[in-house]
Amino acid sequence: MLTDASLTFLTSLLDAPGPSGFEAAPARRWRAEAEGFADEVWADVNGNSLAALRVGAAGAPPVMFAGHVDEIGLMVVHIDDEGFLWFEPIGGWDPQVFVGQRVSLLAREGPVPGVIGKQAIHMLEKEDREKVSKAGDLWIDIGAASKAEASARVRVGDPGVLAGGIQKLPNDRLVSRSLDNRVGAFVVLEALRRLAGQRPAVPVTAVATAQEEISFTGGGARTSATGLSPLVAVVVDVTHATDTPKVEKQKHGDVALGGGPVLSRGSAVNGRVFDLLVEAAEAEGIPYSIHAAARDTGTDADSIFTAHRGVATGLVSVPLRYMHSPNELVAVEDLDRAARLLAAFARRLPPAADFVPR
């Protein structure tokens, strides 16, 4: 089970704002935690953070565990004469989520609070009341009375996140922004913590990757995998829990919150890696479900499996409700199970493991 210390670290990781391209705050917290048990901890020029357990011969290719540490957010693109801020999303948002939200902008002098504004329903024409909002129709109000006043506090290019704290619900469920995919970065480091106490036969490097939410060219996952040239990589991300109303399971699969990690098959996933993850889960008594990825996975796995000369890659996902909102929801037991699975997978690997399909 996750310890109180691990849960405290998870809370601090979720609280740190870090939209794609601006992940420094959560990355620093991740590395500070890793210093307590990893043999080596470092960061690279792309914003990735890495923590390694050195096992076996020097230079042996490691097992790579990757979870992205960035979150979706927004960016200031214009300050108008009245001091209102206009913005664009960072990552994939449903613009309806923005309406009426509070924001925290990451400015040079520290966080700047604000609210997202929209015309009140009373001021809209009847036909406009039923139209969906677009990001370009909304603005941020930081209480400034002029462009000069606003510009003294924020700059064009300043990022931000929707403001909101962590909340615990019954049945050990956790609500927060940034669960996608700060929990992946948490799980890979939690797995490394467990391996530090009972070392495997192969070296292991956990990576908190950068810019996954905007990784049109591979983001930090591709560069870190290329640098490590790992023996095998397992990506940890979130996936949609389909146990909520009006979700078509025939289309999106049968994934339950609290049902354990989800193992992907298909695109980007090496068949032997999938089989070994299944064997580890069953040996450990960890419940799991299977996700079919017929085209792409929409995760760092898509960037890693073609990195360098190719990397044998697996994908382990944590069920999550209300993805890409300020109130995402997970079951804490699924985080523990995912970390247990990764540690068990690494311990079952021999140094000369072969993942070539035959």
Secondary structure, DSSP 8 states (H G I E B T S, - for coil): ---HHHHHHHHHHHHS--BTT--HHHHHHHHHHHTTT-SEEEE-TTS-EEEEE--SSTT---EEEEEE--B-EEEEEEE-TTS-EEEEEES---GGGGTT-EEEEEETTEEEEEEEE---GGGS-HHHHTS---GGG-EEE-S-SSHHHHHTT--TT-EEEE----EEETTTEEEETTHHHHHHHHHHHHHHHHHHHS--SS-EEEEEES-GGG-TT-HHHHHHHHHH--SEEEEEEEEE---STT--HHHH----TTS--EEEEETT--HHHHHHHHHHHHHHT---EEEEESS--SSTHHHHTTSTT---EEEEEEEEBS-SSTTEEEEHHHHHHHHHHHHHHHHT--TT------
